[in-house]
Amino acid sequence: MRKVTLVFLLFLFGSCQNKENPPFILFGDSYSETPKLEFQYGIKEDVGDLLENTNYTSYDSGILCIHSLPISLYRQELGGKFRICWKTDEAVLEKWKEGFSLLGIEKTEYPSWNLRGKDWTAFFTEYGKWKKESDQVGSLLEWDSQIWSTGLVTYQTFALPHPIFLQRTKEVCEVVFPSQILDGSPNKQSLLSMELPCPDLGEVAEKIVSQNEEWLRQCEPTGPAVSEVFRHSESSYQRFLEWENPKDSVICPNTQSLDWEKDGKTSSFHSDLFWKRTRVILPGATLLFSDNEKFNAIPIPKDFLFDLGTQTIVRWGNSEYQDTEFVFRQGNEFFSNQSNPVSCRDQFQFWKTKDLFCGNPGLPNRMERKLKEDSLPGCQSEQIQITEFYPGNHFDSEMPLPAYFEFQNTGKPCDGSSLHWIYENTVYPLSATEWILDSGSSFLITRKLWSGWDLLEKEKPFSIPKVVFQIPSFVWEERKGKGRNEYQSNPLLYHLLRLQNQNRFSVVVHSGNEYPHGRTDASTGLLSYGFQLSPGSVNKSFVEILPAEVLEYNPNQSPFLDFGFTEVLEGIVSFERENGNRYQFWKPNGIRIQTLATYPSLCNGENFYQLPDEFFSETFRSLRYLGRQSGEPVSLFFDPKLVKERTLGGTRSLHPEPNPILFSRSLFSSPLCFGDFRSPGSTKNRSLEVEKLPSVFTYLTNLPFGNQTEVRLGNGSRTIALSLQTQEPNIYKAIYENSLPFFPGEQLYSYFSDPALLAPKSFLEQKGPIQIEAVFPNPQQSQNEWIYLCNRTNSPEDLSSYLVEDEGNTDELVAFQTRFPSLTPNGRDGQRFQYNTTLLNPGACAWIVDPDGKDWFFPIFQSESDLLLTVRSTQTIGNGISSGESIQLRKKQGLGSILISSMGHKESHSSFRIPVATGEFLWLKLGTSGMSSLDYEIFREEL
């Protein structure tokens, strides 16, 4: 580490001196009534980051000193600085204090201030006027912006404007103290001018040269780091980029350009001042680039600073700065983006402007001014807790309410300017000036101010979507210590706040719970317009979770859910899905049915709560909620395949029913959506649903059978009437008084008709002895079709008396050897068969194949005891059991035949087709009747 000459006079005399009035009489030679200018270089009188004395003047033991910087900064300045001291009285001190105070205020009229003493004069004027007269007089030597007119350069720690020093004649010098006001025209800026005897300028030059040579010999050839950036043309601060030497040693970057990269495009800035002013950067020093000519900065065009705060990359030699997104103006306050910031209140504001600004260009960010002992502490991140969130009723609405986050100070009174609020990876400093938050007080961070509400609030330009279902995540961070308190939204909790295309509810946070704002404690003025929120007032009321009932579900075009309630109750409704997502919404008094949908549509109307877009697009399998009938949790499960089948091609809404009905269908078409049978938000008209129970001829319904209900039993060719007997509510048994006029083993169906049924309905009442259990209608090789059937009785069956029929042809069955006596058939993987018999024993199965087939693909359930059959005379089964055709297995009976088994149920009211792709086969699920497409699974041929 480089040694720096340090003079610690306070170490020698501090035990008996006052810091506000240091014993300057002890510096240098004795003073007289003639002012003496002492130039110092490479000397640091004090260390530390606190600013206690911000005056330019000091007075002790009859000695008045005027400093080139505020005294606390003067002590810490290692580079070029000076003071002017002489003997005088306190009256002169007060006049100089008055003069310096004029530099810090905007004058309404030209003030009269001038002083005169032994060998010196001083006056107050404007820069433009002084400059004109100064140019006429001329000068022998000038020190301005660190550079002497001889070319000699001085370096400094702080990038602040020092007074201008001019040698007018060999004996007379002038020092000009500039104004610290940034606003206004430079020519109209105020200044104080003092003429005095010149110091030994040769001694000053020798001191600068020798110190520069020492620093250049020992400096490290490395680059600085960016410490502060700002960009806003409406601010007095304009634009600046501040660099800092973070080391305790001198560095020399040895580069003459700054490079910018934005969106892959690069640009460079070159200046002769790089070689002069950046050749050496002192320990902890700052260096400023700015388009504001009042700063003691390297001037830089506006274009190069235009992209600050927009993820720009800035390079200086081997130093690189990755700029981040930052909003420099927030409401009526301006903020710079700083490294190592302190509380905005604690920062030393060197510049005087009309702006509320949190930044300190030209000074280290960590430098603080000393606060009074009775000042409140800065707020800690953990003491600020969220109490309410409202996503706003966006400004294209007729009721444009601003979005806000409401917070409460749960700790002791504190100053909020010590905090950052970080949202969506963007930093929002809370306040540019001291902002006292009392214990228990609440305040808002809002997109726009709530004018006329007298709220404690800060306007921040955060963005938020129109539709929000969760409180967004954010972080409270302490500016100085970086202590953090993070709020992470629950990804499984969704608040339904948007009703009738407006965000009508805020989310209240209380005792660790979140829920939509109730009516109690809602702002009465907003409540009259249908909005339940309370900005600035913490809501602590208990909200009841209401029981509900799912009344209707439409999963198809313009999907929706309808919940039903007890009309007079109001409160929160909560329900949960199978994926763990929980949804909450407010049910008002007077509402019996509430619709939930994902987006506005003609079919659903406008009176609905908006669900997340993906709610119905993801597989929707279950709901869990507090049941209205039982008062206990209810779990309602959805089989997606059953739902698809029940909706009849997506034209019907479904109404949940107790198991095994599960769902009924909407009976009448919606007046809002032609062709759709739905009733969002209105009275439900359910269809009659009938299900078969395990007992013979026993049925379950969702609604009572009416007088027009008719049930018949038949085989597809003829039917007979049955009578219905009520056994329990909605459970019926069909009865036939005489013996049934059908053949033994014939497959029989029951047929129901009723005006409340969507269509006549049938059930498989009696199976034949042989059942079709799998079909391969569309194999990779078209001649390799097959039908798989099994004997599920206790008696053998001779399949030579059976017929197989598709929708075009009928064929008799024979053993494969009967038709092809010289062939020994095998499956693709070498499977063997019984191919010389048609006698199918109990529990055994058989394969019917095309005569032209060979090397068939058979599933893993094929057995060597299986029979291999084919048709007697044609070349295909039927006319070719192409994908989707119904298939029947019939048994010869005299001159005719009776139905034994079918796939497709051509003779039933429950007819259906299951189309399959090439290489797919259908397999009947164990224990099912085959009356529904859900009874079959689809498998693929293995190549």
N, C-alpha and C positions, 0 to 999 in steps of 0.2 A: 504494500500500500504506500502511495506517495506521501511523503511528509509535507504538510502544509503549515506555513508560519501562522501560529495562533497566538494572540495576545489576550490572556484571560485576566483583565484587571479586576473583574468581580471576584476572582479567586483570591486576589491579594487584599481587596478592600471591601468585599461584599458584606462582611459581617457588621459593618457600621454604616452602610450607605443605603439609600432608597433607590430602587430600580427605576421608579418613574423619573427621578432626577439624578442621573449618574454623575459622578464627579469628573466632568469633562475638563475641569481646570488642571487635572493631573496629566492630561495628554500633552505631549509636545512642550514647546517653550512657554514661557509666561505670556499672558495676553495683555493688550493695551486697549485703548478706546478705538484703535484702528482695526477693522476686521481683518482676520487672518484666515486664508483658505488652506486647508490641509487635505491633500489628495492621498488616499490610502488604496493599496493594491496588494492582494494576497494575504490580507489580514482579516481574521474572523474574531470579533470581540465576544461572541456568545454563541452557544449552541442550543438546540431545542426546536420544537415545532410550534410552540405557543407564541401568540402575538399579544403583548400586554400594552405596549405604548405605541400608539398609532399617530402620535404627533410628529411634526417636522421640527419642532422647536423644543429646546430644553434650557433650563436656567438654574444655576446653582452658584452660590457664593459670589453673585454679581457678574457671572459670566453667562452670556447668551450665546447659544450655538444653534445654527440652522443646518439641517442635514439634507443630503440629496435624496434620501428615502425616509419613510416613516421609521422612527427610531428602532422599533423591534426588528424590522427588516434590515435596517442599516447594520445592526449588530451581527446579523447572520450572513450578510453579503460578503463573499470572498473576493469578488472581482472589483472593478473600478467603482469608487465612491468617494465622496468628499464631505467635509463640514466646514462651515464658516463660523468662527467664534471671535468674540470681542467683549470688552468690559462695557456694561451699560446698566441702566436701571430697569425695574419691573414695568414701568410705563411703556418703554420701548418693546418689551416682551409682549405685552398685551396688544400693542399695535400690530406686531408681526403675527400674533395668533389671529387677529381679525383679518389680516391680509390673506393668510392661508385658508381661512374659512370661506373667503370669497371665491377661492378656486373650486370649492366643492358644491356651490349652489348655482342655480340658473338665475342670472340677474335679470331683473325687469327693466332696469335702467342703468346707464353707465355709472358705476360707483366712483367716488373720489377717494383715492387712497394713495398717499405718498409719504415717504419718510426721508429724513436726512440726518446724518451724523458726521463724525470726524472722518474724513476721507471716504465717505460712502453716501450713496443715494439709492432710493428704492421707489418704485411706482407700480401701479396696477393699470393694465391696458389690454387691448385685444391683440391676438396673434397677427392678424392681417395688417393692422396698423404698425405694430412693432416691426414686422418683417420688412415692410416697405422702407421704413426709416433706417433699419439695420443695413439693408442692401446699399442704401445711399452712403452710409458712413463707412461701410466695409470693415474688414477685420484682418488681423495678421495670422490668427490661428483660431480653429474652431474644434470643439469636441461635441459631437451629436450622434446619437444612436450607436455609441460604443466606439466610433471611429473618429480619429483626429484628421483634420484636413491635410496633415502631412502624410497620411496613409497608415499611421501607426494604429493598431487595433488593440482595444481593451476587451476583456471577456468579463462576464458577470454571471452570478448565480440566478438572479431573477430576471425574467424577460419583461421588465417594466421600464417605462420611459424615465430616464434620469434627466435632470436639468441640463439645458444647453450651456456650455461654457465657451466664451469668446474672449480672445485677447484683442482689444481695440487698438491700444498703443503699447509701447514698451512698458508703461507704468499702469495703465488702466485696463481692467478686465471686467467682464459682465457675466453674470449668472442669471439664467431665465428659468423660472419654475413653471411648468405647464399645468393646465387644469386637468383634473381627473374625471371630468364630465365627458362622456362619449357622444352624447347627442349633439346635434347641430352642426353647422358648417365649421370646418377647421379654422377658417379665417376669423370666425366670431368667437373662438375659444379664448377664455381668459388666461392671463399669465401675470406672474410677478417678476419684475426685473430688478436686479441689484448690481450697481457698479461699485467696485472696490479695487484696492491695489492688487496687482498681479502677484501670484506666488512665484517661486523659482521654477519655471517651466522646464528648464534643462534637467533639474532634479526629478521632476515628475516623469519626463520621458525616459530617463535612465532607469527609474524604478519599474516602469512598464516593460521596457525591453528586457531587463534582466529577469523579471518574473515570467514573462512569456517564454524566454529561452529555457528556463527551468522546467516549466510545464511541458513544453514540447519534447524535452529530453526524456521525460519520465512517463508520458501519456501512453495509454493502451489504444492500439489501433482497432477499436470496435465501435459499433453503432449504438445510438440511444434507443429508447423505447417510447412508443406513443403513450402519453399520460392523460390527454384530454382532447376531445373533439367537439365542435359545435358548428351548426349550420342553420341559420334562419334569417332570411333577408328582411323580415319585419322587426327583427330585434336590433338594438343598438350595437350588439356584439358582432353582427354580420356572420362571418365565417372564420374559424381558426382551427389549426391543427397544431397541437402542442406535443413536443418531444421532451423526454427527461433522461438525464444520465442517472441510472439507478445505483451506480457504484459509488464507493467512497474514494475513488481515485479519478484522476483526470483521464478523459478519453479523447481521441482524435479520429473521427469517422473516416476522413480522407476520401470523401466523395463529393461530387459537385452537382448531383442531380437527385431528384425525387421521382420515383416511378409509380404510376397508378395502373391497376388492372381492374376492369369492370366488364363482366359478361364476355370474358375472353379477349377484350381489346385493351391494349396498353398505351400509355402516354407518359411523357417525361417532362419535368420542369427543371430548367437550368437557370442559375443566377450567379453573377460574380460575387455576391455576398456569401455564397457557400465557402469560398476560399478564405474570406475575411472573417466571418463571424462564427462559422461552424468548424473551423480548423481545430479549435480547442473547446471542449465542453467540460465545465468544472464539476466537481462532485455534487450530486443532487441538483444540478442546475437544470433549468427549463429553457427550451428554445421554441419560439413561436413562429408559425407561418400563417399569414392572415391577409385578407383583402381590405381590412380596416386600417387606414393610414395612421390612426391615432395610437395603435399598439406599437410597442417597441418590438416589431416583428419583421421578418423577412417578407417583403411584399410578394404576393402570389396572385395570379389571375383567378377570378371567380370560378372559371370553368374547372380548375383543378380541384376545387373544394366542393363542387356542386353535388357530388355523389357521397359525401360523408353521411354515415348513418344508413347506408343501403348496401352493406356487405361488399364494400370495396376492399381490395388488397393494396396496401401502400408499402413500398420498399425504399429503404435508405441504406445503400451499401449492402451489408450482410444482415441488416435488420428488416424484419417483415412484420407488418401489422394487419391482422385479419379483422376488418371492420365488422361490426354487428348492426342489426336493425335497431334503430333508436329514434324515438319521437322527441324532437327538441322543443316543440311547443305543446303544452298541455293546458288547455283552458287559457287563462290569462297569465300563465307562468312559463318561463323558459328554463331549460335544464341542459347542461352539457353532459356528455358521456365521459366519465372519469374512471381512471384506475385508482385504487386506494382512496375512495372518497371518505369524507367525514360528514357529519350532519350538516344539512344546508344552513342551519342557524349558526353553526360553529365556524363556517368558512369566512375568512377575511375578505370582505368585498372592497378591493382596492378601487375599482371603478365606480363612479356615480352615474346612474342612469335612471330613467323613469320605469324601466322594466323590472319585474319581479324575476330575478335570475339566480340560479344556483350553479355557480361555477367560479373559477378563479384563474383566468388565463394569465400566464406568466409566472404563476406561483406554484409550488408543489401542492398537490391535492391534499396531502396529509396535514398541511399547515392549518392550525386552528387559532382563532382568537380566544383569549381567556375570558370565560364567562363569570358573571357575578356569582358569589357564593350561594345566594338564594335562588339561583336559576333551577328550573325543573330539569330532571334528567331526560335524556332521549328515550323514546319508547323502545322496548324490547320486542322482538318478533313474536314471542309466544304469548304476549298479553293482548294481542289483537285477534279477535275471533269473529268469524262470519256469523251473522244472524239472519240474513235474508238475501235472496237473489231474485232479480227480475230481468228477463231477457229483452224487455222493451216491446212496445207496440210500434213497429217501425214507421219511419217518417213518410211513407206513402199511404199511411192509414189516416182515417178521419179522426182518430184519437191518438196522436203521436206521443206516446209516453216514453221517456228515455229509459234505456237499460241501466241497471245499477247493481252494485254489490254493496250490501249494508254490513258494517262491522261495528263491534263494540270493544271499547277499552276495558278489559276485565281486570286490569291491574291498577296501580297507582297513577295519579296524574303524570303526564309525560309530554314531551315534545315530539310531534309526528314527523318533523323534518329529518329525523334520524333514520327513516325507513325507505326502502324500495318495495314497491309492489310489482311482482314479476308475473306476467300473464302472457300465454302463447309465446314464450321465449323472448318477450319484449320487456325491457325494464321501464317502469314508471315510477320515478321518484315521487314521494307522497306530497311534499310541499317545498316550495322554493324559499320560504321564510319560516320562522318559528310558528308552529301550529299546535296550540295547547289542547290536549285531549284529556278532559276530566275523567276521573274514575267512574266507570259505568256509562259514560257517554257513548252515543252511537253516531256514526258518520257514514257518508256515502262516497263511493267511487262511482261516478256516473258518466255516461257518454255525453250528455248535455245537462246543463244546470236545470234544476227544478225551480224555475223562476217563481218568486212570490211565496215559496213554501218556508222560507226562513230555516233552511236545513244546513247542518254542518256538512259540507260536501266539497269534493275535488273533482274537477272535470278532466277526464282522461280519454283520449281518442282510441279506446280499444274497440276492436271489431267483434261482432257476434252475429251468428246466423239468425234468420227470422224464426226458425223453429229450433228450439233447444229442449232437450229432455233431461239434462243433468246440470248440476252446478259445475261450471268449468273449473278445472284445476288451476291453482295459482300458488305463489310463494310469497311470504313476507320475509324480507331480508334486511338486516341491519347494515346501513351504509358503511360504517367503519369496521365493526368486528366481523361482518359477514355471517353472523348467527342467523339461522334460517328456521322458519316454521312453514311447513308445506301442507296445503290442503289438497288432498287427492280425492277426486270424485269417485263414488262407488260405481264401477262400470256395469253393475247388475241392477241398479236402481234407476227407474225412468219416471219422471214427473210429466204427466200429460197436462200442459198448461194452456194449450191453444184450443179455443172453442170458437166456432163460427169465424174462422180465419183471423182471430185476434188472440194475442197472448193475454189472457184475462187473469192469470194468477201468478203470484210470485211463489218462491219456495222458501219456507220458513225453516231455520235451523235452531233447534232448542234441545238442550240436554242430550246432545249426540244424535238426535233424530232429525229427519228431514221429511217435510210433507207440504203439499200445496196449501197456500194461505186460506184459512177459514174466514167466515164472515165476522166472527168476533175479533175486535181490534183492527179490522180493516178500515182504511181511511174512508170516512163517510161520504165525502164528495165523489171519490172514485167509485165507491160501492153503488151509488145511484146510477152510474153508467155501466154497471156490470163487471167492474174490476175489483178483485180482492187482493190488495197489497197495502203496505203501510210503511212507506219510505221514512226513515228517520225515527221510527218508533218500534222498539223491540217487542215482538209478539210472544207472550208466554202462556197463552191459553191452551188448554188441552183440546185435542181434536179426536173425535170418536171414529173408529173404523167401523163402517157400516156393512151389514150383511147384504148379499146380492144374489142374483140368479142369472145365469146365461140363458137368454131367450132365443137368440138367432145368430147364426154364423154363416157367412157367405165367403168361401175361399177363392172365388173366381174373379171375373172382371169387376173392378171397383169393390174389393173385398171389405167386409165390415164385421163387427161384433155388436150385439145388442145386449145390454144388461138391464135387468128389471129390479125394481126396488119398492119398498113401502113408501108411498107418496109423501107423507108428512115428515119423514126423517131427512136430515142433512148431515154431511160429514165426508170423511175420506173413504174412498173405495180402493182396496188394494187387491191385486191378483198377481199370480206368479206363473211363469211358463216352465216347461221341462228343462230348459237350459239354465234355469236359475234366475233369469231376468224377472224383476218385480216392477210392476207398474202401478202408479197411484194417480187418482183424479178426484176432484171435488164433485159430490152429488148435492145439488141444491134442493131445498124444500119445494115440493110440488111436482117434481119430476118422477114419473113412473118408469119410463124407458129412456136409456141413454145410449146413443150410437158412438162407436169408436171406429175410425177409419184411418187410412194412411194419407189420403189426399182428397181435395174437393172433387166431386163428380156429380153429374146430373142424377145418377142412380141413387146416390146416398143423401142428397140434399145438402144443407149447410150446417145443421145443428148437430155437429159431432166433435168429439175430442180427437185431435190428430195423433196418430201412432207413428213410431219410426217407420221409415220407408221399407225396411227389411222385415217388418213384423210378419207379414204373410208370405213373403218370398222365401224365407227360410222354412224348413220343414216344421210345421206347427202340429205338435202332438198332444199337448195337455194344457189345462188350466187348473190352478188351485186358488180358491177364494173362500171367504166366509159365507156359508150358505144361508139363504133367507129363511128356508123352511125349518132347518134343524138348529141354526145358530152355531153349527160346528163347521170346521174346515171341510170343503168339498173338493174332490179331485175329479176332474172331467178329462177323459182320455180320448184322443182322436186317432183312428187308424187312417193314415193318408189314403190308402187304397180304397177303404170303405167310403171315406168322404168323397173321393173322386167318383165312385160308382153311384153313390146316393144322389149326387147333384145332377145326374142325368145330363151329362155333357156340359156342365157348368151353367145350366139355366135355372137351378133351384137353390134357394137358401135352405139351410138345415136348422132344425130346432132340437136341441139336446133332449134326450129321453133317458130314463133309467135303463140300465143294462137288463136284457139284451137288445132292446129296441135301439138304443144309442142316439138315433136321429130320426126325426120326421122331416118331411119336405114342406116348403111353402106351397099352399094350395092355389093362390090367386096371383096373377101377374101384377108387377109393380106399375102404378100409374106414371111414375117418374122415369122408368127405364123399360121401354117396350121390349117384350120377349123375355124379360127376367122376372122370376117369381121371388120377390123379396118384399120386406116391409120394414126398412130401417126406421127406428124411432116411433113406430105406430103399432096398432093392434095386430096380434099374430093370428094367422089362419093356417093351421097345421093340417097336413094330409093325414088320413088314416093309414097306420102302418100295422102290418100283421107279421108276426114271427112264429115259427113252429117250435113247440116245446118238445122235449125228449119223449114224453108219453104219446102213445099212438092217438092220432086225430085230436091233439090238444094244441091250442094256439094262444098267443099273448098279443094284446093290442095296446096301443097308446091311448086310444079313445074308445068309448063304448060302441059296439056294433049298433047300427040303427035298424029300423024296420025294413029298410030296402036292401039290407045285406043278404046276399045269396051265396051259398057254398055248394059246390058239386064235386063229384068224384068221377074220374074218367081215365081212359087210356089214349086219348088223342083222337079216337074215332067216335066214341060215344061217351056220354056222361049221365050220371044219376044225381038226383038232389039229395043233400044231407041236411039235417036240422041241427041247430046250434043250441047247446045247453050251457048256461052260465055257471061256472064252478066257483070262481072268486071274481072280485072286480077286475075286469079287463082280461080274464082268463076264461076260454071257452073250449068246449069239447064238441066235435062233430059226430052225429049219430045217424046210423042207417038201420031201420027197424028189421029188415029182412036180410037174407044172405046176399053177399055181393055177386052181381052177375058178370064176373070177370074170370079169366082163366088163372089157374095157379101159376105163380112165377111171373105173371105179367107185370110190367112196370106201370104203376098208377100214379096219377097226380090229383091233388085237390085244387079246385078253381074258386077264387073269391072275387066277387064283384060288389061294389058299393059306390055311391056318388062321391064319398069322401076319399076314395082311393084314386091315386093318380091314373092308374090303369088296372085292369083285372090282374090278379096275382095268383100264382100257382106254387104248389110245394110238391116235392117228390115224396109220396106216401108209402110206396112199396117198390123195392128194387127187385130186379130179376136175379136169377142165380149167377149169371155171368155179368161182370161189370167192366166197361171200358175204363182203363186207369191211366193210359198215356197214349199220345198220338204224335208221330213225327211226320207232319204234313208237307214239309218243305226242306228236305235234306240238301246237302251239298251236291250229291248226285241224285237227280230227280227220280230215277228208278228204284231208289233205296228207301221209299216211304215204308212206314210200318204202323201198325196199331197193336197196342199191348192190352191184353184183357186177362182177368183172373177169376177163378171159381171161389167165391166167398161163402159157399154153402157146405153142408156136411155130406153131400151126395155127388157122385161123379156125373159129368155132363158130356154127351157126345156132340162135338162141335160140327159133325157132318150134317146135322139137321139145322144148322144156323146159317143166317144170311148176314152179309155186311153191306150197308147201303150208305152212299153219300147223297148229295143233292141231285145226282144225275143218273146213277146206275145202281143195280143190285147184283151181288155176286154170291154164289155158294162157296162154302169153305171146304178145303180138302187138305189132307196131310201133304207136306212138301214132296215126299217120296212118291205119292200117288201120281202127281203130275210130272215129276222128274225122277224116274226110278234109277237112272244111271248116275245121278249127281250126289255128292257128299258135301252138303253145305256147311260153311263155317262163317263166323263173324269176322270183322276186320282184324281183331286181335286174337283170332284163333278160337273164339267161343264155339262150343259144341251144343247140340240140341237133341231133343227127341223129335225126329222128323218123319217117323213112319206110323203115326197114330193120330187120331182126333179125339181120343178119350181124355178129358181133362179132369183129373182127380181133385178132391177138396183141397183148397189152399194152393193148388198149382196154377201156373200162368202160361200164356201162349202168346206167340208173336205172329201177326198176320203180315206177310210181306208181298211186295209186287213180284209177279213171276219173272220179270226181267232183272230183278235185283241180284246183287252179289256183294260179298265183302261188306255186309251191313255194319253200320255203327250202332252199338247197343250200350245203354248206360250201365253203371256198375251193379244195378240190381238184377241184371240178367243172370240166369242159373242154367246149369247143364240139364236140369230136369224140365226146363221150359220146352213147350211144344213149338215147333215151327210149322206154320200153316201158310197156305196161299189160296188164291181164288181158282175156281175150277177151270174156267175157259178163257177169260179175257186177259189182257196184258197189264192191266192196272187194277188197283182196288177201286171199285166204282168207276168213275170216269177220271180218276186222279184226285186224291184227297188234298187238293191245293189249299193253301193257307186260308183259314177262315171258314171253310165249309163245315156244316154240321154232319155228324156221323151217327148212324144207328146200327145197333146189333139186334137182329130179329130172329125169331124161332119159327120154323114151319109149323103150321097148325091147320091140318086138312089142306084145303086149296088155298088158304091164305097164310098169314104170319102174324105173330104178336110181338110187341115191342118188349125187349128184355133190358136193354141199356142204351144210353145215348150220350153223345157229347155235342152240345149245341142246343139240345132240347127243342127241336123243330116243332113238336106237337104241343109245347107248353106255352103258357102266357109269359113265362120267364125266359124266353129265348134270348140267346146272346151269341156273339162271335168273339173269339180272341185271336186277332191277327198276330202272326209271328213272322220274324225275318228269316231269311235263308239260314239253315243250320240250327234253328231253334226248335225244341219240342216241348209239349205240354205234359205236365204230370199232375194227377189229381192228388191233393193233399189227403193224408190219412184221416179218416173219420168224417170227411165232408161228403155232401150229397152231390156236388157238381152242378148245383142249380145257379151258382153265382160265379162270376169271373174271378172273385177272390179265392175260390176253392182250388184254383190251379196255380202251379208255379211254372216258370219258364226257364228251361236250361238250354245250353248250347252244345252242339257237336264239338268234340275235341279233335282237332286236326293233328 
